[in-house]
């Protein structure tokens, strides 16, 4: 691998790390991360508050479920074998592919 290719690969790895971090905020903290539980909860509350503005008919419980589902999808995408496939793609393409998927989870329309 040439140095420029190596640098791009590291950048994609960072992008995947961001996806994993965002995903973890929407789910429960991993074992041993109890000290960050408050931060996770605060981030979830903020996500629910923003989502509530777009989905006024959804109650808080439904919004929390939607946030957790979207986070679970991101977590799976980052950790499953497809994560390596996504890491090989340009960040702009991954964003173009994943934003509609995650937005769909938030909207919840068939």
LINTAMO-V642936 format. One line per field, one symbol per residue. ss: DSSP state (a for helix, b for strand, c for the rest). phi: phi as a letter, one per 30 degrees, with the letter a starting at -180 (. if undefined). burial: I if it has 9 or more other ideal C-beta (glycine too) atoms within 8 Angstrom, else O. Layout:
ss = ???
phi = ???
burial = ???
//
This chain:
ss = ccaaaaaaaaaaaaaaaaaaaaaaaacccccccaaaaaaaaaaaaaaaaaaaaacccccaaaaaaaaaaaaaaaaaaaacaaaaaaacccaaaaaaaaaaaaaaaaaccc
phi = .dedddddddddddedddeddeddddcdddejcedceddddddddddddddeddbddddeedddddddddddddddddcdededddddcdedddedddeddddddddicd
burial = OOOOOIOOIOIIIOIIOOIIOIIIIIIOOOOOIOOOIOOIOOIIOOIIOOIIOOIOOIOOOIIIOIIIIIIIIIIOIIOOOOIOOIIOIOIOOIOOIIOOIIOIIIOIOO
//
